[in-house]
Amino acid sequence: MRARAGITLALASACIAGPIWAQMDRSPIPLPRPGTTAPLARVAAVTAEASPTAYFASPLPKPRPKLRSQNGQAAQLSYGKKGSVCGVSDIRGRTISAIRGKAGCGISEPVEITEVAGVRLSTPAIVDCTTAKTLRSWVENGAKPTIGRLGGGLAELKVAASYACRPRNNQSGAKISEHGKGHAIDISALTLRNGKSLSVLTGWDQRVDGKLLRKLHGTACGPFGTVLGPESDRYHRDHFHFDTARYRAGSYCR
């Protein structure tokens, strides 16, 4: 009888104390090993003060405010990458030292570019950033859409000239060419991904290639201040001359 009474008393005490799982929950958290931090202790402190959902109540990051330009439109940001220049990620090349030339030649902040908008240049071109950005704009918005998927698309621009301290058309006594200021680039051909070349010299008078080349010439008029081609004069029979000189009357295109 005494043993049975003892068992009854123990069960009654357990009921008063609560269910066994509740007692297990109140068991002490193991102390951290010496020399380590005590994340469990910190968790225990938080648990004692916060609700069970406290861990999931961290604030969401606030969205960054939209940048606005002076005209109220959303501003476009260009993030550079390693190997890019002029603050535009898809103008690839390197910044070089200032070029000090004679008779008005030179570039204060020149760059040597090797690729624009995913289209490589046959040889590095030395220009200023205004000209580099204008070339990139023409390739992206003029040349690539004009060629489209023909031959797999545009792969390369064959550069005939970039910076050179010389008079216009290499004629003695003429004004300094825009090439001597880093404002110009000459393109003699465009190469497609399948290897086909659209040569200004041999393709201008052809039925199919000539139509494309004339359209390419036209798309450059506007982005560039001066656009010259085979029909402008005998000095440009084999290339397009593009420069960023600006005139009051607008772009000069021939």
Summary of the structure (lengths in Angstrom):
residues: 254
radius of gyration: 36.0
end to end distance: 120.4
largest distance: 130.8
contacts: 668
relative contact order: 0.09
helix: 34%
strand: 25%
